[in-house]
């Protein structure tokens, strides 16, 4: 039995299940996973077929567990695999319903935000169908979009958690094109200047020695400006992993263009990934961060990790007017008093503490969670971090004055009045 090569490098191995086509279906499922962002190779396909051959086709739960153990290599890939499995291993009637939902005319009803995995999987499932439609020579339908919003504007407002794989790739390219902030602060050191209010006697005398003291031209100096240290504490728990992964691409671009950027990831423990983000390739840098972190998409202990940072790292990285970016949803389940104390200590150690919370994407956000209430009094700004527009606003905020619209006290006033 000869192998049947595929367009993506995967081949059907010489394993047969009687008269059925299960091996071929597993191969097609692996191709869907690859288009959705996972990386199953030919070896994984062979292992999957051999595993199903060994355990037999029994309960659906066992079939799911066997394929998941082989194809899922990272914790963050599990939701995508689950969604792909639920859609792929069903009847064709579901695919027909999905096509109807994706058509230009659909029934008007209540809209629910799709899961992030569902969007990527649907793109992967229909990629081959769209290619076949393009090859079939069907007439193209032209749509007049002069009065509609441009695709780039829609992308900039789209939530990171609802983006497809293609949209995430385009968002990463947009992040690379962001103009980085110029938030230089005055230091105690000086640099030569053509003119100014500070007379440099030493440079003036040194210059006059070249002419034997016959010509003495005044020299000046000015304070040296340099960007302050930027310290990032990013939550990578299950509810934050999707946003933290995209935010890491922003931090990679920031690390390339300015010095003294320190990045820490935390879930149930604190991990320093500053060196991993210095890799030139952004995807490789994010992959190294994922390998360095053992608790990605797990639980969260915000108070304990802030305590560890304040004890082990604050004096090393929070000097010279450092700015701290804290990205978390603030949903703490442990000691709230510890969270409040450690957030206050962190606030006293830095020049500016900016809290980036993706929950602000909801217009009706209220500070009802105990963790949010404990952290709010000790931060300078509270900003959203769920789309490209939010990242662009953050860049402008780092290079400019504080905006009153992001003052966390507005939530404290509403909380006290309630």
HUVEN-V171181 format. One record per run of one state. SS is the DSSP state (a for helix, b for strand, c for the rest). FROM is the first residue (numbers start at 1). LEN is the number of residues. If there is no record, write none. Layout:
ss=SS from=FROM len=LEN
ss=SS from=FROM len=LEN
This chain:
ss=c from=1 len=3
ss=b from=4 len=2
ss=c from=6 len=5
ss=b from=11 len=2
ss=c from=13 len=9
ss=a from=22 len=14
ss=c from=36 len=6
ss=a from=42 len=14
ss=c from=56 len=4
ss=a from=60 len=12
ss=c from=72 len=3
ss=a from=75 len=14
ss=c from=89 len=3
ss=a from=92 len=11
ss=c from=103 len=13
ss=a from=116 len=20
ss=c from=136 len=15
ss=a from=151 len=7
ss=c from=158 len=2
ss=a from=160 len=3
ss=c from=163 len=2
ss=a from=165 len=12
ss=c from=177 len=7
ss=b from=184 len=10
ss=c from=194 len=4
ss=b from=198 len=2
ss=c from=200 len=1
ss=a from=201 len=11
ss=c from=212 len=8
ss=b from=220 len=8
ss=c from=228 len=2
ss=b from=230 len=6
ss=c from=236 len=5
ss=a from=241 len=17
ss=c from=258 len=3
ss=b from=261 len=6
ss=c from=267 len=3
ss=b from=270 len=3
ss=c from=273 len=3
ss=a from=276 len=3
ss=c from=279 len=3
ss=a from=282 len=11
ss=c from=293 len=9
ss=a from=302 len=11
ss=c from=313 len=1
ss=a from=314 len=4
ss=c from=318 len=5
ss=b from=323 len=5
ss=c from=328 len=8
ss=a from=336 len=14
ss=c from=350 len=2
ss=b from=352 len=5
ss=c from=357 len=1
ss=a from=358 len=4
ss=c from=362 len=8
ss=a from=370 len=7
ss=c from=377 len=4
ss=b from=381 len=3
ss=c from=384 len=4
ss=a from=388 len=11
ss=c from=399 len=5
ss=a from=404 len=3
ss=c from=407 len=2
ss=a from=409 len=9
ss=c from=418 len=1
